[in-house]
Amino acid sequence: MIKFSVQDALTRLANSNELSTRLIEQPTYDVRIYKPSTVDNQKPHTRDEVYVIASGSGEFVLGTETQPFNTGDLLFVPADAEHRFINFSENFSAWVIFFGPESS
């Protein structure tokens, strides 16, 4: 069994000196923890992804739509879609699950 608490994942992330770190990698999916510091500058990804908000709150922009989010919310982003987190709290972090085939 593989189990990560939010704190376990955030500790691994802090030790990586990155904005996200891979926790599980399988041929059909990839699980990460993500915690931007002050600005979310991510670019569209080549696979579908799901965010599960591990902690914090803010707003999520997908294309031209903006929605508030809170701890426990789930957000789906299709491959190649412009998206980012804005106005997020200092304690914001999210589980990220990439899945499906790479877009071309």
C-alpha positions in Angstrom: 0.0 0.0 0.0 1.1 3.6 -0.7 -0.1 6.3 1.7 0.8 9.9 1.9 -0.6 12.5 4.3 -0.7 16.1 3.2 2.1 16.8 5.6 4.2 13.9 4.3 3.8 15.1 0.8 4.5 18.8 1.7 7.7 17.7 3.5 8.9 15.8 0.4 8.0 18.9 -1.7 10.0 21.2 0.7 13.0 18.9 0.4 12.8 19.0 -3.5 13.1 22.8 -3.8 10.4 22.6 -6.6 6.8 23.8 -6.9 5.6 20.2 -7.3 7.0 16.8 -6.7 6.1 13.4 -8.0 4.8 11.0 -5.4 3.6 8.1 -7.6 4.4 7.4 -11.2 2.7 4.6 -13.1 2.3 4.1 -16.9 -1.3 5.4 -16.8 -1.2 8.1 -14.2 1.1 10.3 -12.2 0.4 11.8 -8.7 2.1 14.9 -7.4 1.7 17.6 -4.7 1.8 21.2 -5.9 2.3 24.4 -3.8 3.2 27.6 -5.7 4.7 30.3 -3.5 3.1 33.5 -4.6 2.2 33.3 -8.3 1.1 30.3 -10.3 3.0 30.5 -13.6 2.2 27.0 -14.9 1.7 26.3 -18.6 -0.9 23.9 -20.2 -0.1 20.2 -19.7 -0.2 17.5 -22.4 -2.4 15.2 -20.3 -5.7 15.5 -18.6 -5.4 16.4 -14.9 -7.4 16.5 -11.7 -6.6 18.8 -8.8 -7.8 17.9 -5.3 -7.3 20.9 -3.0 -5.3 19.6 -0.1 -5.4 22.9 1.9 -6.3 26.5 1.5 -8.6 28.5 -0.8 -8.5 30.9 -3.7 -9.7 31.1 -7.2 -9.1 28.9 -10.2 -9.0 30.1 -13.8 -9.7 27.7 -16.6 -9.8 29.4 -20.0 -12.1 32.4 -19.5 -13.9 31.0 -16.5 -12.9 31.8 -12.9 -14.3 29.8 -9.9 -13.6 30.0 -6.1 -12.1 26.9 -4.5 -11.7 25.6 -1.0 -10.0 22.6 0.8 -11.5 19.3 -0.5 -12.7 20.7 -3.9 -11.9 18.7 -7.0 -11.0 20.5 -10.3 -10.7 18.9 -13.7 -8.5 20.3 -16.5 -8.4 18.9 -20.0 -5.1 18.5 -21.7 -3.7 21.6 -23.3 -6.1 24.0 -21.5 -4.8 27.3 -20.1 -5.3 27.3 -16.3 -3.9 28.7 -13.1 -4.6 29.4 -9.5 -5.0 33.0 -8.4 -5.6 34.9 -5.1 -4.7 31.7 -3.2 -4.1 31.6 0.6 -0.6 31.1 1.9 -1.4 27.5 3.0 -2.7 26.5 -0.4 -1.6 23.1 -1.8 -3.1 20.6 -4.2 -2.8 17.0 -5.1 -2.4 16.7 -8.8 -3.2 13.6 -10.8 -2.2 13.5 -14.5 -3.8 10.7 -16.5 -4.7 9.6 -20.0 -2.7 9.7 -23.2 -0.4 12.6 -24.1 -2.0 15.1 -26.5 -0.4 15.6 -29.8 
